[in-house]
Amino acid sequence: MTAAPALVTAVRSAKQYLTYVASGPLQYAVAEALALPDDYFDAFRADMRAKRELLAGGLEQAGFTVFRPAGTYFITTDIRSLGESDGFTFCRSLPERCGVVAIPNAVFYDHREQGAPFVRFAFCKRQEVLEEAAKRLRKAFAH
């Protein structure tokens, strides 16, 4: 970087801590989490699994091809079963169509055309939000 000497010194100091200890601030949170009882994690896992199934079921009922994840809170879907093929266009129109948002997976691909028919939905939401989203998607797309 090029800047006034005082700014370069400040950036170099910050970079020193971020480069060698990128997750330093998170270590305190990890230590706290490791001290939690196993039933906390069992309940968290069960809650996320139930939310995944709630949204996945709603997406399937709406006509999406659903890929159930094993280790994330995003559900990837294939929109070709809906007669769609462009995830960007689909995601841009979705809020107006039914008040739900999704992310086009193509943004994560080196060759965007390969990810074009895939979009993802987050299920790390309150249950009532997921229920409403599933209802809106079924209403908008189920035939």
Backbone torsions as a table, in degrees:
resi	resn	phi	psi	omega
1	MET	NA	154.8	177.5
2	THR	-121.4	125.3	-179.1
3	ALA	-168.0	-179.5	175.3
4	ALA	-61.5	146.9	-176.6
5	PRO	-52.3	-39.7	-178.9
6	ALA	-65.0	-38.5	179.1
7	LEU	-69.9	-41.2	177.4
8	VAL	-59.8	-43.2	179.1
9	THR	-61.7	-43.4	179.9
10	ALA	-65.1	-44.0	180.0
11	VAL	-66.0	-42.1	179.0
12	ARG	-61.2	-40.6	178.9
13	SER	-63.5	-45.7	179.1
14	ALA	-64.8	-43.4	-179.2
15	LYS	-61.6	-38.5	179.2
16	GLN	-53.7	-45.1	-178.4
17	TYR	-77.7	-33.5	-179.3
18	LEU	-76.4	-35.6	-177.6
19	THR	-70.6	-45.0	-173.9
20	TYR	-92.0	-18.5	-180.0
21	VAL	-139.2	61.4	-175.1
22	ALA	-58.8	-34.3	-177.6
23	SER	-103.1	17.5	-178.7
24	GLY	-49.1	-51.3	-179.9
25	PRO	-63.4	-26.7	-179.8
26	LEU	-77.8	-18.2	-177.6
27	GLN	-61.4	-33.7	177.6
28	TYR	-66.3	-40.4	178.6
29	ALA	-66.2	-41.2	178.3
30	VAL	-62.7	-42.6	178.8
31	ALA	-61.0	-41.4	177.2
32	GLU	-64.5	-43.8	-179.1
33	ALA	-63.4	-38.7	180.0
34	LEU	-65.5	-21.2	179.2
35	ALA	-84.9	-10.3	-180.0
36	LEU	-71.1	152.1	179.2
37	PRO	-71.4	155.4	-179.0
38	ASP	-57.6	-33.0	-177.9
39	ASP	-65.8	-24.4	173.7
40	TYR	-61.4	-48.5	-177.9
41	PHE	-70.4	-35.6	176.2
42	ASP	-62.2	-44.0	179.6
43	ALA	-67.4	-40.3	178.8
44	PHE	-62.1	-46.7	179.9
45	ARG	-61.9	-43.4	179.3
46	ALA	-64.3	-40.2	179.0
47	ASP	-64.1	-45.5	179.5
48	MET	-65.9	-38.7	178.7
49	ARG	-63.7	-42.6	179.4
50	ALA	-64.2	-40.9	178.6
51	LYS	-66.7	-39.2	176.8
52	ARG	-60.5	-45.9	-178.3
53	GLU	-67.3	-36.4	177.9
54	LEU	-61.0	-51.2	-178.6
55	LEU	-70.7	-41.7	179.9
56	ALA	-60.3	-42.7	178.5
57	GLY	-62.2	-43.1	178.2
58	GLY	-63.8	-39.9	178.2
59	LEU	-65.8	-43.0	178.1
60	GLU	-63.1	-42.9	178.6
61	GLN	-63.6	-28.3	178.5
62	ALA	-80.0	-12.1	177.5
63	GLY	109.2	0.6	178.1
64	PHE	-73.0	149.5	166.1
65	THR	-87.4	122.4	-171.6
66	VAL	-110.8	134.5	173.0
67	PHE	-109.3	105.2	-177.8
68	ARG	-72.2	125.8	-179.5
69	PRO	-79.7	156.8	176.1
70	ALA	-107.3	-16.3	-174.4
71	GLY	-150.3	33.3	177.3
72	THR	-149.6	171.9	175.7
73	TYR	-108.6	28.3	173.4
74	PHE	-116.3	136.4	173.6
75	ILE	-105.1	122.8	175.0
76	THR	-89.4	138.0	178.7
77	THR	-128.9	157.0	175.0
78	ASP	-107.2	122.0	-175.3
79	ILE	-90.2	-1.6	179.5
80	ARG	-63.6	-28.7	177.3
81	SER	-65.7	-15.1	177.1
82	LEU	-97.5	4.2	-176.8
83	GLY	81.6	16.4	-179.2
84	GLU	-110.7	156.2	177.4
85	SER	-142.4	-10.4	-177.9
86	ASP	-111.7	102.1	-177.6
87	GLY	-60.3	-35.4	178.9
88	PHE	-63.4	-50.7	179.9
89	THR	-61.9	-44.3	-179.8
90	PHE	-59.1	-49.4	-177.6
91	CYS	-66.7	-34.2	177.9
92	ARG	-67.9	-32.1	-178.2
93	SER	-87.3	-19.1	-173.6
94	LEU	-59.3	-44.6	179.5
95	PRO	-58.9	-40.2	179.3
96	GLU	-72.1	-35.8	-178.3
97	ARG	-68.0	-41.0	-175.2
98	CYS	-150.1	6.6	176.6
99	GLY	74.9	24.8	178.3
100	VAL	-122.8	149.5	178.5
101	VAL	-118.5	152.4	175.9
102	ALA	-144.0	168.5	-178.7
103	ILE	-116.9	130.2	176.4
104	PRO	-71.5	124.8	-178.6
105	ASN	-64.9	-21.4	-177.8
106	ALA	-55.4	-25.8	179.8
107	VAL	-64.6	-16.5	-179.4
108	PHE	-99.7	2.8	-176.3
109	TYR	-103.6	142.6	171.4
110	ASP	-67.9	-38.6	178.0
111	HIS	-109.8	90.8	-170.6
112	ARG	-54.7	-31.3	-178.7
113	GLU	-63.1	-27.3	178.8
114	GLN	-70.4	-29.5	179.5
115	GLY	-96.5	1.4	-173.3
116	ALA	-54.2	-41.1	-175.6
117	PRO	-87.4	8.4	-176.4
118	PHE	-112.3	135.5	175.0
119	VAL	-133.6	156.4	-178.5
120	ARG	-126.0	150.5	179.5
121	PHE	-124.4	141.6	178.1
122	ALA	-91.9	137.2	176.9
123	PHE	-113.9	16.0	176.3
124	CYS	-87.2	58.0	-175.7
125	LYS	-127.8	170.7	173.0
126	ARG	-66.0	148.2	-176.9
127	GLN	-56.2	-42.0	-178.4
128	GLU	-65.8	-30.6	176.1
129	VAL	-67.5	-43.6	178.8
130	LEU	-65.5	-40.0	178.0
131	GLU	-61.7	-43.4	179.3
132	GLU	-66.6	-41.6	178.1
133	ALA	-61.9	-44.9	-180.0
134	ALA	-61.8	-41.1	178.8
135	LYS	-63.5	-44.9	-179.7
136	ARG	-65.2	-40.1	179.1
137	LEU	-66.2	-41.9	177.6
138	ARG	-61.1	-43.9	-178.7
139	LYS	-63.8	-38.7	-176.4
140	ALA	-77.4	-31.5	-170.2
141	PHE	-121.4	-25.8	-176.5
142	ALA	-66.6	137.3	-178.7
143	HIS	-107.2	NA	NA
